[in-house]
């Protein structure tokens, strides 16, 4: 297992990664939670000041294992404005807690945005730092591509 804040993997997002699910490099499975006879586990991704729940799943194609982030991943992508060509890096923080860094592709070249600033949108389904909301606590709501709401 990886020690805290150890890099798990980096990858440039493909069209499928940015729209449906994130294919995880198989060699990174040792740094992610064990499935223990399950095919899916919920993990949390930290980006900016928000925590995002995603399903880490495994499917088999013959004898090949195919790990991926599925449910929750499209919401994370849409709410944080990720696109094909962006590079993400995943770091282990705790047993099921991972920090995401993003290098946004701008005209084909990364612009180095590492999640140090708050996410542009916050998820509705998690406790989160609401300091970016209006003084009355109400934020502007926006639906992601999957119809789930995020706060601006």
Short mmCIF file of the C-alpha atoms (twelve columns), coordinates in Angstrom:
data_MODEL
# 
_entry.id   MODEL 
# 
loop_
_atom_site.group_PDB 
_atom_site.id 
_atom_site.type_symbol 
_atom_site.label_atom_id 
_atom_site.label_alt_id 
_atom_site.label_comp_id 
_atom_site.label_asym_id 
_atom_site.label_seq_id 
_atom_site.Cartn_x 
_atom_site.Cartn_y 
_atom_site.Cartn_z 
_atom_site.pdbx_PDB_model_num 
ATOM 1   C CA . UNK A 1   0.000   0.000   0.000   1 
ATOM 2   C CA . UNK A 2   1.101   3.549   -0.652  1 
ATOM 3   C CA . UNK A 3   2.030   5.800   2.253   1 
ATOM 4   C CA . UNK A 4   0.014   9.022   2.754   1 
ATOM 5   C CA . UNK A 5   0.414   11.644  0.041   1 
ATOM 6   C CA . UNK A 6   2.064   9.150   -2.273  1 
ATOM 7   C CA . UNK A 7   1.394   9.586   -5.971  1 
ATOM 8   C CA . UNK A 8   -0.858  6.778   -7.200  1 
ATOM 9   C CA . UNK A 9   -0.895  7.677   -10.912 1 
ATOM 10  C CA . UNK A 10  -1.075  10.471  -13.479 1 
ATOM 11  C CA . UNK A 11  -2.852  10.352  -16.782 1 
ATOM 12  C CA . UNK A 12  -4.157  12.564  -19.554 1 
ATOM 13  C CA . UNK A 13  -7.923  12.316  -19.856 1 
ATOM 14  C CA . UNK A 14  -9.294  10.591  -22.957 1 
ATOM 15  C CA . UNK A 15  -12.756 11.319  -24.349 1 
ATOM 16  C CA . UNK A 16  -14.191 8.352   -22.387 1 
ATOM 17  C CA . UNK A 17  -12.357 9.455   -19.200 1 
ATOM 18  C CA . UNK A 18  -13.873 12.925  -19.501 1 
ATOM 19  C CA . UNK A 19  -17.418 11.796  -20.355 1 
ATOM 20  C CA . UNK A 20  -18.196 8.423   -18.734 1 
ATOM 21  C CA . UNK A 21  -15.597 6.800   -16.483 1 
ATOM 22  C CA . UNK A 22  -11.934 7.102   -15.624 1 
ATOM 23  C CA . UNK A 23  -9.908  4.049   -16.622 1 
ATOM 24  C CA . UNK A 24  -7.367  3.425   -13.851 1 
ATOM 25  C CA . UNK A 25  -3.921  2.062   -14.769 1 
ATOM 26  C CA . UNK A 26  -3.916  -1.573  -13.548 1 
ATOM 27  C CA . UNK A 27  -0.466  -1.165  -12.003 1 
ATOM 28  C CA . UNK A 28  -2.001  1.429   -9.604  1 
ATOM 29  C CA . UNK A 29  -4.414  -1.060  -8.007  1 
ATOM 30  C CA . UNK A 30  -1.992  -1.813  -5.143  1 
ATOM 31  C CA . UNK A 31  -2.277  1.838   -4.026  1 
ATOM 32  C CA . UNK A 32  -6.094  1.801   -4.044  1 
ATOM 33  C CA . UNK A 33  -8.426  0.024   -1.571  1 
ATOM 34  C CA . UNK A 34  -8.872  -3.734  -1.887  1 
ATOM 35  C CA . UNK A 35  -12.192 -4.976  -3.244  1 
ATOM 36  C CA . UNK A 36  -12.487 -7.894  -0.754  1 
ATOM 37  C CA . UNK A 37  -14.856 -9.889  -2.996  1 
ATOM 38  C CA . UNK A 38  -16.839 -6.804  -3.984  1 
ATOM 39  C CA . UNK A 39  -16.776 -5.247  -7.423  1 
ATOM 40  C CA . UNK A 40  -17.249 -1.643  -6.239  1 
ATOM 41  C CA . UNK A 41  -16.116 0.536   -3.318  1 
ATOM 42  C CA . UNK A 42  -16.835 4.189   -2.582  1 
ATOM 43  C CA . UNK A 43  -13.787 6.404   -2.205  1 
ATOM 44  C CA . UNK A 44  -13.509 10.156  -1.740  1 
ATOM 45  C CA . UNK A 45  -11.579 12.541  -3.968  1 
ATOM 46  C CA . UNK A 46  -10.382 15.883  -2.589  1 
ATOM 47  C CA . UNK A 47  -10.085 18.703  -5.078  1 
ATOM 48  C CA . UNK A 48  -9.801  22.307  -3.972  1 
ATOM 49  C CA . UNK A 49  -11.926 22.696  -0.857  1 
ATOM 50  C CA . UNK A 50  -14.436 19.955  -1.752  1 
ATOM 51  C CA . UNK A 51  -14.706 16.217  -1.248  1 
ATOM 52  C CA . UNK A 52  -16.290 14.159  -4.029  1 
ATOM 53  C CA . UNK A 53  -17.595 10.584  -3.591  1 
ATOM 54  C CA . UNK A 54  -16.867 8.235   -6.519  1 
ATOM 55  C CA . UNK A 55  -17.260 4.520   -7.070  1 
ATOM 56  C CA . UNK A 56  -14.026 2.619   -7.671  1 
ATOM 57  C CA . UNK A 57  -15.047 -0.474  -9.620  1 
ATOM 58  C CA . UNK A 58  -13.450 -3.520  -11.176 1 
ATOM 59  C CA . UNK A 59  -14.698 -5.400  -14.192 1 
ATOM 60  C CA . UNK A 60  -13.150 -8.368  -15.918 1 
ATOM 61  C CA . UNK A 61  -12.616 -8.869  -19.597 1 
ATOM 62  C CA . UNK A 62  -11.541 -12.496 -19.678 1 
ATOM 63  C CA . UNK A 63  -8.577  -12.723 -17.307 1 
ATOM 64  C CA . UNK A 64  -7.866  -8.958  -17.494 1 
ATOM 65  C CA . UNK A 65  -8.952  -6.733  -14.606 1 
ATOM 66  C CA . UNK A 66  -10.226 -3.304  -15.635 1 
ATOM 67  C CA . UNK A 67  -10.352 -0.835  -12.698 1 
ATOM 68  C CA . UNK A 68  -12.168 2.472   -13.134 1 
ATOM 69  C CA . UNK A 69  -13.931 5.345   -11.370 1 
ATOM 70  C CA . UNK A 70  -17.592 5.197   -12.398 1 
ATOM 71  C CA . UNK A 71  -20.568 6.575   -10.456 1 
ATOM 72  C CA . UNK A 72  -19.737 10.068  -9.209  1 
ATOM 73  C CA . UNK A 73  -16.847 10.524  -11.663 1 
ATOM 74  C CA . UNK A 74  -18.931 12.259  -14.389 1 
ATOM 75  C CA . UNK A 75  -20.235 14.693  -11.740 1 
ATOM 76  C CA . UNK A 76  -16.682 15.404  -10.550 1 
ATOM 77  C CA . UNK A 77  -15.574 16.043  -14.150 1 
ATOM 78  C CA . UNK A 78  -18.542 18.256  -15.063 1 
ATOM 79  C CA . UNK A 79  -18.563 20.290  -11.843 1 
ATOM 80  C CA . UNK A 80  -14.834 20.981  -12.070 1 
ATOM 81  C CA . UNK A 81  -14.754 21.738  -15.791 1 
ATOM 82  C CA . UNK A 82  -12.380 18.905  -16.730 1 
ATOM 83  C CA . UNK A 83  -12.007 18.042  -20.392 1 
ATOM 84  C CA . UNK A 84  -10.268 15.628  -22.704 1 
ATOM 85  C CA . UNK A 85  -6.553  16.472  -22.733 1 
ATOM 86  C CA . UNK A 86  -6.419  17.632  -19.099 1 
ATOM 87  C CA . UNK A 87  -3.879  15.749  -16.984 1 
ATOM 88  C CA . UNK A 88  -4.877  14.480  -13.551 1 
ATOM 89  C CA . UNK A 89  -2.669  13.143  -10.772 1 
ATOM 90  C CA . UNK A 90  -4.044  11.113  -7.870  1 
ATOM 91  C CA . UNK A 91  -2.359  11.084  -4.431  1 
ATOM 92  C CA . UNK A 92  -3.226  8.811   -1.499  1 
ATOM 93  C CA . UNK A 93  -4.134  10.784  1.652   1 
ATOM 94  C CA . UNK A 94  -5.918  8.116   3.751   1 
ATOM 95  C CA . UNK A 95  -7.347  4.614   3.435   1 
ATOM 96  C CA . UNK A 96  -10.159 5.694   1.069   1 
ATOM 97  C CA . UNK A 97  -9.245  9.357   0.635   1 
ATOM 98  C CA . UNK A 98  -7.338  10.672  -2.388  1 
ATOM 99  C CA . UNK A 99  -6.239  14.159  -3.470  1 
ATOM 100 C CA . UNK A 100 -6.577  15.135  -7.132  1 
ATOM 101 C CA . UNK A 101 -4.323  17.604  -8.921  1 
ATOM 102 C CA . UNK A 102 -5.266  18.886  -12.371 1 
ATOM 103 C CA . UNK A 103 -3.115  20.311  -15.135 1 
ATOM 104 C CA . UNK A 104 -5.612  21.949  -17.489 1 
ATOM 105 C CA . UNK A 105 -4.817  21.685  -21.185 1 
ATOM 106 C CA . UNK A 106 -4.941  25.130  -22.777 1 
ATOM 107 C CA . UNK A 107 -4.489  25.032  -26.532 1 
ATOM 108 C CA . UNK A 108 -2.660  21.750  -26.141 1 
ATOM 109 C CA . UNK A 109 -0.369  22.789  -23.286 1 
ATOM 110 C CA . UNK A 110 -0.950  22.242  -19.545 1 
ATOM 111 C CA . UNK A 111 -1.473  25.336  -17.384 1 
ATOM 112 C CA . UNK A 112 -0.683  23.814  -13.978 1 
ATOM 113 C CA . UNK A 113 -3.833  24.139  -11.831 1 
ATOM 114 C CA . UNK A 114 -3.232  21.844  -8.848  1 
ATOM 115 C CA . UNK A 115 -6.455  22.046  -6.858  1 
ATOM 116 C CA . UNK A 116 -4.872  24.605  -4.512  1 
ATOM 117 C CA . UNK A 117 -7.679  27.018  -5.239  1 
ATOM 118 C CA . UNK A 118 -11.294 26.152  -4.406  1 
ATOM 119 C CA . UNK A 119 -13.197 24.138  -6.992  1 
ATOM 120 C CA . UNK A 120 -15.403 26.311  -9.197  1 
ATOM 121 C CA . UNK A 121 -18.445 24.268  -8.171  1 
ATOM 122 C CA . UNK A 122 -19.252 22.402  -4.962  1 
ATOM 123 C CA . UNK A 123 -21.176 19.125  -4.764  1 
ATOM 124 C CA . UNK A 124 -24.595 19.117  -3.098  1 
ATOM 125 C CA . UNK A 125 -24.273 15.622  -1.687  1 
ATOM 126 C CA . UNK A 126 -21.317 16.177  0.671   1 
ATOM 127 C CA . UNK A 127 -20.480 18.416  3.601   1 
ATOM 128 C CA . UNK A 128 -18.250 21.091  2.239   1 
ATOM 129 C CA . UNK A 129 -16.670 24.431  3.015   1 
ATOM 130 C CA . UNK A 130 -19.412 26.916  2.125   1 
ATOM 131 C CA . UNK A 131 -17.298 30.068  2.425   1 
ATOM 132 C CA . UNK A 132 -17.659 30.672  -1.308  1 
ATOM 133 C CA . UNK A 133 -21.457 30.968  -1.088  1 
ATOM 134 C CA . UNK A 134 -23.400 34.200  -0.798  1 
ATOM 135 C CA . UNK A 135 -23.771 35.782  2.656   1 
ATOM 136 C CA . UNK A 136 -27.250 34.279  3.087   1 
ATOM 137 C CA . UNK A 137 -25.799 30.780  2.479   1 
ATOM 138 C CA . UNK A 138 -27.473 30.397  -0.888  1 
ATOM 139 C CA . UNK A 139 -25.337 29.657  -3.894  1 
ATOM 140 C CA . UNK A 140 -26.137 29.521  -7.543  1 
ATOM 141 C CA . UNK A 141 -27.052 26.015  -8.550  1 
ATOM 142 C CA . UNK A 142 -26.027 24.436  -11.823 1 
ATOM 143 C CA . UNK A 143 -26.723 20.951  -13.163 1 
ATOM 144 C CA . UNK A 144 -23.853 18.858  -14.440 1 
ATOM 145 C CA . UNK A 145 -24.109 16.706  -17.569 1 
ATOM 146 C CA . UNK A 146 -25.683 13.854  -15.556 1 
ATOM 147 C CA . UNK A 147 -28.396 16.074  -14.083 1 
ATOM 148 C CA . UNK A 148 -26.820 16.286  -10.604 1 
ATOM 149 C CA . UNK A 149 -26.543 19.707  -9.032  1 
ATOM 150 C CA . UNK A 150 -23.360 21.554  -8.117  1 
ATOM 151 C CA . UNK A 151 -23.044 24.918  -6.378  1 
ATOM 152 C CA . UNK A 152 -21.079 27.829  -7.783  1 
# 
